């Protein structure tokens, strides 16, 4: 039985441009069973009927019998008559979290090999996030419309005069990301692979924790690369990326602390209910273990932790401070891309180091 194919694209407020992309997709890739459009508020409004005030020169195929401009769905069906059309509205406030949420069900429904992604439409910020998501998801079928000239809002590539002036091209995830944004493809794949590896390791000992932290890790990664794309709100994306990573590290700090208490390596006389106190207890233990003056350091911490996480407390301290900074809107600190990159590196290092001791039934001996 032939498997169904789904096409995902971002909404476009330019009716003529959208038609040209549909034309290129049909001519290059053939038919699809599903077309899912990730709309902005504006493109959703323009999807019903395009007003005459747009002043776009449309030929007769874009008019109904009464010379009213046709809807976007009717336009789509000119090229894909039997396709199922779906759409989702992506708010400007949080595209980095909404786009992954919309993509996950599609991937589960059709499988990564049967999802095709078009990056020709929409705003750069949305296509950059979409590209990041599909790269992380290992979707191989990614395309965009490459024009060999500078178009204007009246350009119609369906005309014969443009027949040899465009190409609908596949994008190799590792090689051509610079065509979409300023994201470094090396960094993107490095972090995506590391997240996948760390999550796989944690799932072996604490599946629930892996499920809880994976969306935050991926959202933080997308926030970081979104900030790297040069948008005006870069600092807000950096703050959000670092804050999400800090939340993960605080969660790990609590699990780590509780296990050290349960195993008898940390003694407490009252309830410790904040991350700073927990971290101080952990740091005190590790500081003693690292001290060259302490001849009994081998008895101070379990061998498994001593071998794998000898400096993890220092990494946790940095992340707890980052989390504290990003939790206060009036913090005067100006976050840079290097801060988010450091936070990613530290978080992944912490998770990799402690993955084997995060299990619900793991005893530290």
Secondary structure, DSSP 4 states (H G I P E B T S, - for coil): -PPP-EEEEE--S-HHHHHHHHHHHHHHH---SEEEEEE-HHHHHTTS---GGG-----GGGB-TTSPBPPHHHHHHHH-TT-EEEEEE--TT-HHHHHHHHHHHHHHHH-GGGEEEE-SSS-HHHHHHHHHHHHHTT--EEEEEEESS---TT--TTSGGGTTSEEEEE--TTT-GGGT-S--HHHHHHHHHHHHHHHHHHHTT-HHHHHHHHHHHHHHHHHHHHHHTT-TTHHHHHHHHHHHHHHHHHHHHHHHHHHHHHTTSS--SS---SHHHHHHHHHHHHHHHH-TT-TTGGGTS-HHHHHH-TTHHHHHHHHHHHHHHHT-TT------HHHHHHHHHHHHHHHHHHGGG-STT----
